């Protein structure tokens, strides 16, 4: 009698039974949701102290009532996403074996969710959680396209990772198609009653939890699903199109009145607190902008050197026992220095506009050092390692229009240090700028007064290029090595770039002395902002109000021409004009700082004597006393703390009010 051949074990033999598969398909999706939820909450606690607290996180979910509210909201949104994801998977897998729906659910609610988490936390490592389109556009000088081009290296790595993940998913699909070859029952969406019940629970939670004032609402805003779902609800419920809906911490109290909403312009003296902070606005005195100046008679030469991204603590900095900035320290010893000096917004474009115009938010056509020194008979030279048209710097302060010689990274595009050609990525080394100076204004006679602007870019991210000499380190880190775990090496690489820029500052001084004009020259040296180097887990500038990101230095070769600090970059023009006229420096106001744009910032701050710095997150209400390393919800502040924060709010309202009154 014939016997059947023995069955050989192999992939094609694994055919799950209908009953067994039903059990698998029932428990596997919930476990996927639980797993990704555990990963997200662990990451949120590690990054932000969601449950344990920490500096900059005074709103930890650390009590039983808060935890109950948090778990209600988080559970509702995760369940809603799971039901929606499972319904989508079942629809796409209609008519196919049951494993297909489970696999698609694992891809969307598992792998894709984890991928979005990874992208979010990578982005926050550069920008903190203040990141938004406005902040990203500022990185690109006001252009979202340039910001994307600036990050092409990181975007390229991410796209390669995405392509690899897609390839792995396709390979696993093929394998599962062979392994699970038998007929298995198709997946079924969740019962409609369950789906509608979960949706209703989420809507109630999304509406009610922010109105409790509980820290649970702030904790939920740290989670991906809650952010996305409530963001969509806010968009839909923003019927008056004022930018605020009904499902946020800053919800719209007047949904049909576009003039009343969180952070609305506070009108002083009407008894109404339109912006929700500090009561009715009481205006604080603000000095009038310096009118256009014309200088006559004996006029000194003026040289402004901007060292990109150089922090306030450069003076006295030592790396591996070596002085980082010996030329800058010599200038400070011979002349004068203010440390810290503050950028108001922590980004290059707006900082430079403020330096040359003397205003917080200058408009094209406002007086600037370029226009008034041109009218005063100065010969003007611009030698910049960045494109000065980037972010409309040149147009706003009439730089190109006023300059006799204008050489920047666009002019010397073929000399750029990197292959990237986007404006935000163009960088030309200092040696090319000094060579351009030597063959132009440096080679001519100096019978007329000269105004020179140098911008040295070596300390710009990624802090190293082939022309940077290794002055204080033996090996710089590469761009793809710039991670929090390499913080010490990243910091050393940055300071080496600062040392390189300082060496070229020494060349500027040497050339002025060689021409015999040093004693007739007012030289000021400043950064355009500071830089965080993973000290608090962040890399970059302009996204956390602290002294490292917003603080730089102001150094002059002449003693007595700088006021007592702190100063803001909007003070520089008045300081220089006073020095050129031989007058005492004006007394500046406390520097006002913000993240984003003045009319709708994410956070605001005010610097005080020493390193005193007060900040307020307007989206969360978190007030921080930065020099003390502590934060508190604004409603919980009292006494001197409340007074400090209210000063910040009043200054912000006054600056906004003045800008709104401009023609």
MARKOL-842586 format. One line per 2 residues: number of its first residue (from 1); their letters; for each residue x, z, y negated of C-alpha. Coordinates in nm, 2 decimals, decimal comma. Layout:
BEGIN
NUM = A = X/Z/Y | ...;
This chain:
BEGIN
1 = XX = 0,00/0,00/0,00 | 0,13/-0,09/-0,34;
3 = XX = 0,23/0,20/-0,56 | 0,23/0,20/-0,93;
5 = XX = 0,56/0,21/-1,11 | 0,65/0,55/-1,25;
7 = XX = 0,58/0,60/-1,61 | 0,90/0,61/-1,82;
9 = XX = 0,91/0,85/-2,11 | 0,92/0,68/-2,44;
11 = XX = 0,77/0,65/-2,78 | 0,48/0,43/-2,66;
13 = XX = 0,36/0,70/-2,42 | 0,26/0,96/-2,68;
15 = XX = -0,12/0,91/-2,72 | -0,29/1,22/-2,86;
17 = XX = -0,64/1,30/-2,74 | -0,93/1,29/-2,98;
19 = XX = -1,00/1,66/-2,95 | -0,63/1,76/-2,99;
21 = XX = -0,59/1,53/-3,29 | -0,90/1,67/-3,45;
23 = XX = -0,74/2,02/-3,44 | -0,41/1,88/-3,58;
25 = XX = -0,58/1,69/-3,86 | -0,79/2,00/-3,95;
27 = XX = -0,50/2,24/-4,00 | -0,21/2,01/-4,11;
29 = XX = -0,34/1,93/-4,47 | -0,40/2,29/-4,56;
31 = XX = -0,05/2,38/-4,45 | 0,09/2,10/-4,66;
33 = XX = -0,09/2,24/-4,96 | 0,02/2,59/-4,89;
35 = XX = 0,38/2,48/-4,85 | 0,41/2,28/-5,17;
37 = XX = 0,23/2,56/-5,36 | 0,48/2,82/-5,23;
39 = XX = 0,76/2,59/-5,34 | 0,61/2,54/-5,69;
41 = XX = 0,55/2,91/-5,74 | 0,90/3,01/-5,62;
43 = XX = 1,05/2,75/-5,86 | 0,84/2,87/-6,15;
45 = XX = 0,94/3,23/-6,10 | 1,31/3,14/-6,07;
47 = XX = 1,30/2,91/-6,38 | 1,06/3,10/-6,61;
49 = XX = 1,02/3,45/-6,46 | 0,66/3,36/-6,40;
51 = XX = 0,59/3,69/-6,21 | 0,91/3,89/-6,29;
53 = XX = 0,96/3,81/-6,67 | 1,28/3,77/-6,85;
55 = XX = 1,42/3,66/-7,19 | 1,18/3,41/-7,36;
57 = XX = 0,91/3,50/-7,11 | 0,71/3,80/-7,24;
59 = XX = 0,40/3,67/-7,07 | 0,47/3,74/-6,71;
61 = XX = 0,18/3,76/-6,46 | 0,27/4,11/-6,36;
63 = XX = -0,05/4,31/-6,33 | -0,33/4,30/-6,07;
65 = XX = -0,60/4,17/-6,31 | -0,36/3,90/-6,43;
67 = XX = -0,26/3,81/-6,08 | -0,63/3,79/-5,97;
69 = XX = -0,71/3,55/-6,26 | -0,39/3,34/-6,19;
71 = XX = -0,47/3,31/-5,82 | -0,83/3,21/-5,89;
73 = XX = -0,72/2,94/-6,13 | -0,43/2,82/-5,92;
75 = XX = -0,62/2,83/-5,60 | -0,91/2,63/-5,75;
77 = XX = -0,69/2,36/-5,89 | -0,48/2,33/-5,58;
79 = XX = -0,80/2,31/-5,36 | -0,94/2,05/-5,59;
81 = XX = -0,63/1,84/-5,57 | -0,63/1,88/-5,20;
83 = XX = -0,99/1,77/-5,16 | -0,93/1,47/-5,40;
85 = XX = -0,61/1,38/-5,22 | -0,78/1,40/-4,88;
87 = XX = -1,07/1,19/-4,99 | -0,83/0,92/-5,12;
89 = XX = -0,63/0,93/-4,80 | -0,95/0,90/-4,59;
91 = XX = -1,07/0,61/-4,80 | -0,74/0,42/-4,77;
93 = XX = -0,72/0,49/-4,40 | -1,08/0,38/-4,33;
95 = XX = -1,10/0,20/-4,00 | -0,75/0,31/-3,90;
97 = XX = -0,63/0,58/-3,66 | -0,68/0,93/-3,78;
99 = XX = -0,31/1,00/-3,82 | -0,29/0,75/-4,10;
101 = XX = -0,51/0,97/-4,33 | -0,29/1,27/-4,26;
103 = XX = 0,03/1,08/-4,32 | -0,10/0,94/-4,65;
105 = XX = -0,21/1,29/-4,76 | 0,14/1,42/-4,67;
107 = XX = 0,29/1,15/-4,89 | 0,06/1,20/-5,19;
109 = XX = -0,01/1,58/-5,19 | 0,32/1,67/-5,02;
111 = XX = 0,61/1,43/-5,10 | 0,48/1,29/-5,43;
113 = XX = 0,39/1,64/-5,56 | 0,74/1,77/-5,47;
115 = XX = 0,89/1,46/-5,64 | 0,70/1,53/-5,96;
117 = XX = 0,81/1,89/-5,95 | 1,17/1,79/-5,91;
119 = XX = 1,14/1,55/-6,20 | 0,98/1,81/-6,42;
121 = XX = 1,24/2,08/-6,35 | 1,52/1,83/-6,40;
123 = XX = 1,37/1,73/-6,74 | 1,33/2,09/-6,84;
125 = XX = 1,69/2,16/-6,76 | 1,77/1,93/-7,05;
127 = XX = 1,48/2,00/-7,28 | 1,32/2,34/-7,17;
129 = XX = 0,95/2,35/-7,15 | 0,91/2,24/-7,51;
131 = XX = 0,96/1,88/-7,39 | 0,70/1,63/-7,51;
133 = XX = 0,68/1,28/-7,64 | 0,77/1,39/-7,99;
135 = XX = 1,09/1,56/-7,87 | 1,19/1,27/-7,65;
137 = XX = 1,13/1,03/-7,93 | 1,36/1,24/-8,15;
139 = XX = 1,63/1,20/-7,89 | 1,59/0,83/-7,95;
141 = XX = 1,60/0,85/-8,33 | 1,22/0,82/-8,34;
143 = XX = 1,21/0,54/-8,08 | 1,07/0,62/-7,73;
145 = XX = 1,24/0,30/-7,61 | 1,58/0,40/-7,73;
147 = XX = 1,53/0,75/-7,58 | 1,46/0,58/-7,24;
149 = XX = 1,77/0,36/-7,28 | 1,98/0,67/-7,36;
151 = XX = 1,88/0,82/-7,03 | 1,92/0,50/-6,82;
153 = XX = 2,19/0,65/-6,61 | 1,97/0,94/-6,50;
155 = XX = 1,67/0,72/-6,47 | 1,87/0,48/-6,26;
157 = XX = 1,97/0,76/-6,02 | 1,61/0,87/-6,00;
159 = XX = 1,49/0,51/-5,92 | 1,75/0,48/-5,65;
161 = XX = 1,63/0,81/-5,51 | 1,27/0,69/-5,53;
163 = XX = 1,36/0,36/-5,35 | 1,54/0,56/-5,08;
165 = XX = 1,23/0,79/-5,03 | 1,00/0,48/-5,01;
167 = XX = 1,23/0,33/-4,75 | 1,22/0,65/-4,55;
169 = XX = 0,84/0,67/-4,58 | 0,81/0,31/-4,45;
171 = XX = 1,05/0,38/-4,16 | 0,85/0,69/-4,07;
173 = XX = 0,53/0,50/-4,09 | 0,66/0,24/-3,84;
175 = XX = 0,78/0,52/-3,60 | 0,45/0,70/-3,62;
177 = XX = 0,27/0,38/-3,55 | 0,45/0,35/-3,22;
179 = XX = 0,44/0,72/-3,13 | 0,07/0,77/-3,21;
181 = XX = -0,05/0,45/-3,06 | -0,37/0,57/-2,91;
183 = XX = -0,71/0,57/-3,08 | -0,77/0,89/-3,27;
185 = XX = -1,08/0,97/-3,47 | -1,06/0,87/-3,84;
187 = XX = -1,04/1,14/-4,10 | -1,35/1,25/-4,28;
189 = XX = -1,36/1,37/-4,65 | -1,45/1,72/-4,72;
191 = XX = -1,83/1,80/-4,73 | -1,98/1,71/-5,07;
193 = XX = -2,11/2,06/-5,12 | -1,76/2,21/-5,08;
195 = XX = -1,61/1,95/-5,31 | -1,87/2,02/-5,58;
197 = XX = -1,83/2,39/-5,54 | -1,46/2,38/-5,58;
199 = XX = -1,49/2,15/-5,88 | -1,74/2,38/-6,04;
201 = XX = -1,51/2,68/-5,98 | -1,22/2,50/-6,14;
203 = XX = -1,42/2,40/-6,45 | -1,53/2,76/-6,50;
205 = XX = -1,18/2,89/-6,45 | -1,03/2,62/-6,68;
207 = XX = -1,28/2,71/-6,95 | -1,28/3,09/-6,91;
209 = XX = -0,92/3,19/-6,83 | -0,77/3,07/-7,16;
211 = XX = -1,04/3,27/-7,35 | -0,94/3,60/-7,18;
213 = XX = -0,61/3,62/-7,36 | -0,46/3,71/-7,03;
215 = XX = -0,10/3,62/-6,94 | -0,25/3,44/-6,64;
217 = XX = -0,34/3,15/-6,87 | 0,02/3,11/-6,98;
219 = XX = 0,14/3,14/-6,62 | -0,10/2,86/-6,51;
221 = XX = 0,04/2,64/-6,78 | 0,37/2,65/-6,60;
223 = XX = 0,21/2,48/-6,29 | 0,19/2,11/-6,24;
225 = XX = -0,17/2,07/-6,12 | -0,31/2,30/-6,38;
227 = XX = -0,12/2,12/-6,66 | -0,24/1,78/-6,54;
229 = XX = -0,61/1,87/-6,47 | -0,66/2,07/-6,79;
231 = XX = -0,48/1,81/-6,99 | -0,73/1,55/-6,87;
233 = XX = -1,02/1,78/-6,95 | -0,89/1,84/-7,30;
235 = XX = -0,86/1,47/-7,36 | -1,22/1,42/-7,25;
237 = XX = -1,36/1,72/-7,44 | -1,18/1,63/-7,77;
239 = XX = -1,49/1,46/-7,91 | -1,38/1,49/-8,28;
241 = XX = -1,04/1,34/-8,19 | -0,84/1,61/-8,37;
243 = XX = -0,60/1,65/-8,07 | -0,76/1,97/-7,93;
245 = XX = -1,02/2,01/-7,66 | -1,20/2,30/-7,49;
247 = XX = -0,98/2,37/-7,19 | -0,65/2,50/-7,34;
249 = XX = -0,50/2,82/-7,46 | -0,52/2,66/-7,81;
251 = XX = -0,88/2,54/-7,76 | -1,08/2,38/-8,04;
253 = XX = -1,32/2,64/-8,19 | -1,51/2,37/-8,38;
255 = XX = -1,53/2,07/-8,14 | -1,73/1,86/-8,38;
257 = XX = -1,53/1,93/-8,69 | -1,20/1,75/-8,71;
259 = XX = -1,08/1,96/-9,01 | -1,09/2,28/-8,81;
261 = XX = -0,86/2,32/-8,51 | -0,55/2,52/-8,40;
263 = XX = -0,25/2,46/-8,63 | -0,47/2,29/-8,89;
265 = XX = -0,33/2,29/-9,24 | -0,38/2,64/-9,38;
267 = XX = -0,52/2,61/-9,73 | -0,39/2,90/-9,95;
269 = XX = -0,63/3,13/-10,13 | -0,96/3,04/-9,96;
271 = XX = -0,98/3,35/-9,73 | -0,98/3,14/-9,42;
273 = XX = -0,70/3,14/-9,15 | -0,72/2,77/-9,06;
275 = XX = -0,41/2,76/-8,84 | -0,48/3,08/-8,64;
277 = XX = -0,16/3,26/-8,74 | -0,08/3,52/-9,01;
279 = XX = -0,42/3,52/-9,18 | -0,49/3,32/-9,49;
281 = XX = -0,18/3,15/-9,62 | 0,01/3,32/-9,91;
283 = XX = 0,26/3,07/-10,04 | 0,62/3,17/-10,07;
285 = XX = 0,83/3,04/-10,35 | 1,02/2,72/-10,27;
287 = XX = 1,28/2,57/-10,50 | 1,20/2,23/-10,64;
289 = XX = 1,41/1,95/-10,49 | 1,72/1,86/-10,69;
291 = XX = 1,64/1,56/-10,92 | 1,87/1,26/-10,93;
293 = XX = 2,21/1,35/-11,07 | 2,46/1,14/-11,27;
295 = XX = 2,81/1,27/-11,31 | 3,05/1,17/-11,59;
297 = XX = 3,39/1,26/-11,71 | 3,65/1,37/-11,46;
299 = XX = 3,50/1,35/-11,11 | 3,66/1,46/-10,79;
301 = XX = 3,68/1,25/-10,48 | 3,43/1,37/-10,22;
303 = XX = 3,47/1,35/-9,84 | 3,21/1,45/-9,59;
305 = XX = 3,31/1,47/-9,23 | 3,04/1,52/-8,97;
307 = XX = 3,15/1,63/-8,62 | 2,88/1,54/-8,38;
309 = XX = 2,72/1,84/-8,18 | 2,99/2,09/-8,29;
311 = XX = 2,86/2,44/-8,25 | 2,89/2,74/-8,50;
313 = XX = 3,14/2,92/-8,27 | 3,41/2,65/-8,29;
315 = XX = 3,61/2,87/-8,54 | 3,82/3,10/-8,33;
317 = XX = 3,74/2,92/-8,00 | 4,01/2,92/-7,74;
319 = XX = 4,01/2,74/-7,40 | 4,28/2,81/-7,15;
321 = XX = 4,47/2,99/-7,42 | 4,47/2,68/-7,65;
323 = XX = 4,32/2,66/-8,00 | 4,03/2,42/-7,99;
325 = XX = 4,01/2,33/-8,36 | 4,34/2,41/-8,54;
327 = XX = 4,27/2,17/-8,83 | 3,93/2,31/-8,89;
329 = XX = 4,06/2,67/-8,88 | 4,33/2,58/-9,13;
331 = XX = 4,08/2,43/-9,37 | 3,86/2,75/-9,34;
333 = XX = 4,16/2,97/-9,41 | 4,27/2,76/-9,71;
335 = XX = 3,92/2,71/-9,84 | 3,59/2,85/-9,74;
337 = XX = 3,34/2,85/-9,45 | 2,98/2,95/-9,38;
339 = XX = 2,90/3,03/-9,02 | 2,64/2,96/-8,90;
341 = XX = 2,50/2,67/-9,10 | 2,17/2,55/-8,96;
343 = XX = 2,01/2,22/-8,88 | 1,64/2,25/-8,95;
345 = XX = 1,53/2,04/-8,65 | 1,83/2,03/-8,41;
347 = XX = 1,86/1,65/-8,39 | 2,11/1,41/-8,55;
349 = XX = 1,88/1,17/-8,74 | 1,68/1,43/-8,93;
351 = XX = 1,98/1,65/-8,99 | 2,18/1,37/-9,16;
353 = XX = 1,89/1,27/-9,37 | 1,87/1,63/-9,49;
355 = XX = 2,24/1,66/-9,55 | 2,25/1,36/-9,79;
357 = XX = 1,91/1,40/-9,95 | 1,89/1,78/-9,99;
359 = XX = 1,54/1,79/-9,85 | 1,37/1,91/-9,54;
361 = XX = 1,16/1,60/-9,49 | 1,30/1,33/-9,72;
363 = XX = 1,12/1,00/-9,78 | 1,28/0,66/-9,84;
365 = XX = 1,37/0,63/-10,20 | 1,43/1,00/-10,27;
367 = XX = 1,75/1,08/-10,45 | 2,05/1,12/-10,23;
369 = XX = 2,43/1,17/-10,26 | 2,47/0,80/-10,19;
371 = XX = 2,25/0,68/-10,47 | 2,36/0,93/-10,74;
373 = XX = 2,73/0,89/-10,66 | 2,70/0,52/-10,67;
375 = XX = 2,53/0,55/-11,01 | 2,82/0,78/-11,11;
377 = XX = 3,08/0,51/-11,06 | 3,21/0,62/-10,71;
379 = XX = 3,34/0,38/-10,46 | 3,17/0,46/-10,13;
381 = XX = 3,29/0,42/-9,78 | 3,10/0,48/-9,46;
383 = XX = 3,30/0,51/-9,13 | 3,07/0,63/-8,86;
385 = XX = 3,10/0,64/-8,48 | 2,72/0,61/-8,45;
387 = XX = 2,48/0,34/-8,57 | 2,36/0,47/-8,91;
389 = XX = 2,04/0,26/-8,89 | 1,95/0,47/-8,59;
391 = XX = 1,63/0,66/-8,67 | 1,63/0,51/-9,02;
393 = XX = 1,91/0,73/-9,15 | 2,07/0,46/-9,36;
395 = XX = 1,74/0,34/-9,51 | 1,61/0,69/-9,59;
397 = XX = 1,92/0,79/-9,79 | 2,02/0,44/-9,92;
399 = XX = 2,35/0,45/-9,73 | 2,40/0,08/-9,65;
401 = XX = 2,26/-0,03/-9,98 | 2,50/0,20/-10,18;
403 = XX = 2,82/0,16/-9,97 | 3,11/-0,06/-10,08;
405 = XX = 3,23/-0,05/-9,72 | 2,99/0,03/-9,44;
407 = XX = 3,14/0,04/-9,09 | 2,96/0,20/-8,80;
409 = XX = 2,89/0,16/-8,43 | 2,68/-0,15/-8,49;
411 = XX = 2,96/-0,31/-8,69 | 3,22/-0,22/-8,42;
413 = XX = 2,98/-0,28/-8,13 | 3,26/-0,45/-7,93;
415 = XX = 3,47/-0,14/-7,96 | 3,20/0,09/-7,81;
417 = XX = 3,32/0,35/-7,57 | 3,04/0,29/-7,31;
419 = XX = 2,87/-0,02/-7,17 | 2,53/0,09/-7,30;
421 = XX = 2,42/-0,11/-7,59 | 2,11/0,09/-7,69;
423 = XX = 2,14/0,23/-8,04 | 2,11/0,59/-7,91;
425 = XX = 2,40/0,53/-7,68 | 2,64/0,34/-7,91;
427 = XX = 2,96/0,55/-7,97 | 3,28/0,42/-8,13;
429 = XX = 3,60/0,63/-8,10 | 3,76/0,79/-8,40;
431 = XX = 4,07/0,57/-8,37 | 3,87/0,26/-8,45;
433 = XX = 3,71/0,43/-8,75 | 4,04/0,54/-8,89;
435 = XX = 4,19/0,19/-8,84 | 3,89/0,05/-9,03;
437 = XX = 3,95/0,29/-9,31 | 4,32/0,21/-9,32;
439 = XX = 4,25/-0,17/-9,37 | 3,97/-0,12/-9,63;
441 = XX = 3,94/0,17/-9,88 | 4,25/0,34/-9,74;
443 = XX = 4,46/0,04/-9,84 | 4,33/0,00/-10,20;
445 = XX = 4,39/0,18/-10,52 | 4,21/0,50/-10,60;
447 = XX = 4,17/0,48/-10,97 | 3,79/0,53/-10,94;
449 = XX = 3,65/0,84/-10,77 | 3,58/0,78/-10,40;
451 = XX = 3,30/0,92/-10,17 | 3,38/0,89/-9,80;
453 = XX = 3,16/0,97/-9,51 | 3,32/1,00/-9,16;
455 = XX = 3,11/1,07/-8,85 | 3,31/1,16/-8,54;
457 = XX = 3,12/1,13/-8,22 | 3,35/1,25/-7,94;
459 = XX = 3,16/1,57/-7,88 | 2,84/1,38/-7,82;
461 = XX = 2,69/1,39/-7,46 | 2,84/1,32/-7,21;
463 = XX = 3,14/1,48/-7,39 | 3,41/1,25/-7,26;
465 = XX = 3,51/0,88/-7,27 | 3,83/0,70/-7,19;
467 = XX = 3,97/0,75/-7,54 | 3,94/1,13/-7,54;
469 = XX = 4,28/1,29/-7,48 | 4,29/1,59/-7,25;
471 = XX = 4,39/1,86/-7,50 | 4,25/2,18/-7,35;
473 = XX = 4,15/2,08/-7,00 | 4,32/1,90/-6,71;
475 = XX = 4,01/1,72/-6,58 | 3,68/1,65/-6,75;
477 = XX = 3,35/1,65/-6,56 | 3,18/1,32/-6,51;
479 = XX = 2,82/1,26/-6,63 | 2,67/1,29/-6,28;
481 = XX = 2,85/1,63/-6,24 | 2,68/1,79/-6,54;
483 = XX = 2,47/2,05/-6,36 | 2,40/2,41/-6,42;
485 = XX = 2,62/2,51/-6,12 | 2,91/2,33/-6,30;
487 = XX = 2,84/2,51/-6,64 | 3,20/2,63/-6,69;
489 = XX = 3,35/2,29/-6,63 | 3,08/2,13/-6,86;
491 = XX = 3,17/2,37/-7,13 | 3,54/2,31/-7,10;
493 = XX = 3,48/1,93/-7,12 | 3,27/1,97/-7,43;
495 = XX = 3,53/2,19/-7,61 | 3,80/1,94/-7,51;
497 = XX = 3,59/1,67/-7,69 | 3,56/1,90/-7,99;
499 = XX = 3,94/1,94/-7,99 | 3,98/1,56/-7,99;
501 = XX = 3,75/1,53/-8,29 | 3,94/1,80/-8,47;
503 = XX = 4,27/1,62/-8,42 | 4,11/1,32/-8,60;
505 = XX = 3,99/1,55/-8,88 | 4,36/1,63/-8,92;
507 = XX = 4,43/1,26/-8,96 | 4,18/1,24/-9,24;
509 = XX = 4,35/1,53/-9,42 | 4,69/1,37/-9,36;
511 = XX = 4,58/1,05/-9,52 | 4,43/1,22/-9,82;
513 = XX = 4,75/1,41/-9,87 | 4,97/1,10/-9,82;
515 = XX = 4,77/0,92/-10,10 | 4,83/1,22/-10,33;
517 = XX = 4,46/1,28/-10,38 | 4,42/1,60/-10,18;
519 = XX = 4,42/1,83/-10,48 | 4,15/1,61/-10,64;
521 = XX = 3,93/1,60/-10,33 | 3,63/1,81/-10,23;
523 = XX = 3,62/1,79/-9,85 | 3,34/1,94/-9,65;
525 = XX = 3,32/1,94/-9,27 | 3,00/2,02/-9,07;
527 = XX = 2,83/1,95/-8,74 | 2,49/1,79/-8,73;
529 = XX = 2,35/2,05/-8,49 | 2,48/2,27/-8,21;
531 = XX = 2,46/2,23/-7,83 | 2,35/2,45/-7,54;
533 = XX = 2,59/2,42/-7,24 | 2,38/2,58/-6,97;
535 = XX = 2,42/2,93/-7,11 | 2,05/2,98/-7,06;
537 = XX = 2,01/2,71/-6,80 | 1,96/2,43/-7,06;
539 = XX = 2,18/2,15/-7,17 | 2,14/1,98/-7,51;
541 = XX = 1,99/2,06/-7,85 | 1,67/2,07/-8,05;
543 = XX = 1,44/2,21/-7,78 | 1,50/2,59/-7,80;
545 = XX = 1,54/2,77/-8,13 | 1,86/2,96/-8,10;
547 = XX = 2,19/2,97/-8,27 | 2,37/2,76/-8,01;
549 = XX = 2,14/2,47/-8,04 | 2,06/2,48/-8,42;
551 = XX = 2,37/2,65/-8,55 | 2,69/2,47/-8,67;
553 = XX = 2,94/2,54/-8,94 | 3,01/2,44/-9,30;
555 = XX = 3,38/2,43/-9,40 | 3,54/2,32/-9,72;
557 = XX = 3,90/2,28/-9,84 | 3,82/2,46/-10,16;
559 = XX = 3,76/2,84/-10,19 | 3,46/2,97/-10,37;
561 = XX = 3,24/2,66/-10,36 | 3,02/2,77/-10,07;
563 = XX = 2,75/3,04/-10,10 | 2,71/3,33/-9,86;
565 = XX = 2,53/3,23/-9,54 | 2,33/3,14/-9,37;
567 = XX = 2,27/2,80/-9,52 | 2,06/2,50/-9,42;
569 = XX = 2,17/2,14/-9,42 | 1,91/2,08/-9,69;
571 = XX = 2,13/2,30/-9,92 | 2,44/2,08/-9,88;
573 = XX = 2,36/1,83/-10,16 | 2,30/2,10/-10,42;
575 = XX = 2,62/2,28/-10,31 | 2,82/1,96/-10,35;
577 = XX = 2,68/1,87/-10,68 | 2,75/2,22/-10,81;
579 = XX = 3,11/2,20/-10,68 | 3,16/1,86/-10,85;
581 = XX = 3,04/2,01/-11,18 | 3,26/2,31/-11,14;
583 = XX = 2,96/2,55/-11,12 | 2,89/2,84/-10,89;
585 = XX = 2,71/2,75/-10,57 | 2,33/2,79/-10,57;
587 = XX = 2,18/3,07/-10,37 | 2,00/2,92/-10,07;
589 = XX = 1,67/3,03/-9,91 | 1,67/3,15/-9,55;
591 = XX = 1,70/2,84/-9,33 | 1,37/2,73/-9,18;
593 = XX = 1,38/2,57/-8,83 | 1,13/2,39/-8,61;
595 = XX = 1,09/2,20/-8,29 | 0,92/1,86/-8,32;
597 = XX = 0,77/1,76/-8,65 | 0,69/1,98/-8,94;
599 = XX = 0,31/1,92/-8,94 | 0,26/2,00/-8,57;
601 = XX = 0,57/2,17/-8,43 | 0,60/2,33/-8,09;
603 = XX = 0,79/2,62/-8,24 | 0,91/2,75/-8,58;
605 = XX = 1,19/2,98/-8,68 | 1,36/3,15/-8,97;
607 = XX = 1,73/3,25/-8,99 | 1,85/3,56/-9,16;
609 = XX = 2,18/3,73/-9,25 | 2,44/3,73/-8,98;
611 = XX = 2,29/3,58/-8,67 | 1,94/3,72/-8,72;
613 = XX = 1,69/3,46/-8,60 | 1,31/3,49/-8,56;
615 = XX = 1,11/3,22/-8,37 | 0,75/3,17/-8,28;
617 = XX = 0,62/2,93/-8,01 | 0,30/2,80/-8,16;
619 = XX = 0,17/2,67/-7,83 | 0,20/3,01/-7,65;
621 = XX = 0,21/3,26/-7,94 | 0,54/3,40/-7,81;
623 = XX = 0,76/3,56/-8,09 | 1,13/3,60/-8,02;
625 = XX = 1,39/3,81/-8,20 | 1,67/3,59/-8,08;
627 = XX = 1,97/3,80/-8,19 | 1,82/4,10/-8,00;
629 = XX = 1,74/3,90/-7,69 | 1,37/4,00/-7,67;
631 = XX = 1,03/3,84/-7,71 | 0,67/3,96/-7,74;
633 = XX = 0,33/3,80/-7,78 | 0,25/3,76/-8,15;
635 = XX = -0,07/3,98/-8,13 | 0,14/4,26/-7,98;
637 = XX = 0,39/4,27/-8,27 | 0,37/4,54/-8,53;
639 = XX = 0,56/4,69/-8,82 | 0,90/4,52/-8,90;
641 = XX = 0,86/4,28/-8,61 | 0,52/4,16/-8,73;
643 = XX = 0,66/4,13/-9,09 | 0,95/3,91/-8,96;
645 = XX = 0,71/3,68/-8,77 | 0,47/3,66/-9,06;
647 = XX = 0,76/3,55/-9,29 | 0,82/3,26/-9,05;
649 = XX = 0,45/3,16/-9,06 | 0,43/3,19/-9,44;
651 = XX = 0,74/2,97/-9,48 | 0,60/2,71/-9,24;
653 = XX = 0,27/2,70/-9,42 | 0,44/2,67/-9,76;
655 = XX = 0,66/2,39/-9,64 | 0,36/2,20/-9,50;
657 = XX = 0,16/2,26/-9,81 | 0,43/2,12/-10,03;
659 = XX = 0,48/1,82/-9,82 | 0,10/1,75/-9,83;
661 = XX = 0,11/1,76/-10,21 | 0,37/1,49/-10,23;
663 = X = 0,24/1,16/-10,36;
